[in-house]
Amino acid sequence: MIKGRPPRLPEIFQSQGSPLFFVTICTLYRQKFPSLAVVQEALLRYADRGISQFNVAIVRYVVMPDHLHLFVRGDDNFVLADWVKGLKRAVTVRFPKEPNRSLWQPGFFDHLLRSDESYAQKWEYVQQNPVRAGLVTRAEDRPFQGEIVLIDRA
């Protein structure tokens, strides 16, 4: 456990179902991904495998030039850190010509969503990220984003 970080208690989620996490994963030194399309393809494959084999769902995601934003939900056996490690590995192996360069910043940022309002606010922030970065003028025009599993609340 990280000092100063409150433990996540499964008891508080008994009536709500599995917790929903907002996760941001950054590249090392914010270097650009070699290909956003390859990152998205690896993410989608990892998501498909997660649903079919592990009861883990990526809800929504946005691939930015140097980081990923996503919402993920798993069952009672879900370990977020292990899942993120697997996602990083799934993306990294898609870039074999970069063997001596680490792709990822150590760790990741996660936020446990506790309400529908928080989910809506976080998704609005994530969806507008490409607009703020000047990559598109309208969020819906960003090609490297999507919704894999439809949920209506956190």
Secondary structure, 3 states (H helix, E strand, C coil): CCCCCCCCCHHHHCCCCCCEEEEEEEEHHHCCCCCHHHHHHHHHHHHHHHHHHHCCEEEEEEECCCEEEEEEECCCCCCHHHHHHHHHHHHHCCCCCCCCCCCECCCCEEEEECCHHHHHHHHHHHHHHHHHCCCCCCHHHCCCEEECCCCCCC
